[in-house]
Amino acid sequence: MRWLHALGHALAITGSMTWEILWALILGFALSAVVQAVVRRSTIIRRLGDDRPRTLALAAGLGAASSSCSYAAVALARSLFRQGASFAAAMAFEIASTNLVVELGVILALLIGWQFTLAELAGGPIMIILVALVFRLCLRQKLLDAAAAQAARGLRGSMEGHAAMDMTIAAGGSLWQRLGSPQALTSVSRIFVMEWAAVIRDVAAGLLIAGAVAAWVPDSFWGRLFLSGHPLASRLRGPLIGPVVSLLSFVCSIGNVPLAGVLWNGGISFGGVVAFLFADLIIVPILVIYRKYYGTKMMLFVLATFYATMAAAGYLTELIFGGLGLIPAGRHAKVTGASVQWNYTTVLDVIFGILAAALCYRFVRTGGIPMLKMMGGPPGAAGDSRDHHAGAGPPS
């Protein structure tokens, strides 16, 4: 009975967190789908051929407008590298694609606090700059050539079918003309559903893990781990241990946010939360994919570079936000104590639930189901990219 009570407590926390953030998840994915519908894959590939600051800034901007699924982002970065993008630009795209996306910022603001959204938006560019500097100083041409040769082999990773699909609006014209075209709603619905399908396992796993940790791990454990009784030591330790916790959690992308809330309530430093969130790109399953894509030596180089720059970005972000007085004084992430009741959250959940249902209905009506079967396969399974433009499929 004690185990049943403990399990029920953890599931109750998971359920309350899910109810609290459901509308924000739908809103974030819907906004992301609109942006992705007008950003064409050919534009991304054509403009990322070097590692100049302007190119890296463009890669970050295009990544922020792309998929929030870490696996799809890693697969797409490999595809960009194989098609002529510089390795630094491909990695900048990958970092932004999982850490600067709309849906992550919305969930951070709702679950932990708007200061963390700003910290991600500030820390992401800092990390990209640091990664580019390390690559320029330490990445040897011999290792880069070996990585390119390995990438050219096309070994399969994860979510490659999803990464290879081009679901942008096929119509020409300006951005507003494309959004006003008959194909726009179909394109948005396809991207919305496919993005949900890509991250649903990580989101669910993140919520379940966060619920279990919040319910079963005592505050005293986090206090000792994060040295919360020693402010300076805590600030020094947080960005170093945050990525390690993320690496071992096996959860990536948006699924990390609930656990970040638990860590924040438990005493990890502000910079530690930032570093933890960035580390979704070095979890063990993704490291295995890096090894397949680029070889063992490049995987280790990327791991070392990402870990060092994540920690450095955490330190710098905490220093900047501390100087500006933007670090929250309290630790009140909404990971415990919330309950389902009739309030603004419920109203928003209902409204955005209707929106999600309408987009799912459009997705099914326009021949989207076969695309779901292809998303986990190799790039070739997605077929010709033209088959997945919004104009394809049966009319509604």
Salt bridges, closest charged atoms under 4 A:
GLU20 OE2 - LYS334 NZ 3.66
ASP50 OD1 - ARG52 NE 3.26
ASP51 OD1 - ARG136 NH2 3.23
GLU160 OE2 - ARG78 NH2 2.70
ASP166 OD2 - HIS389 NE2 3.94
GLU195 OE2 - HIS162 NE2 2.97
ASP384 OD2 - ARG386 NH2 2.76
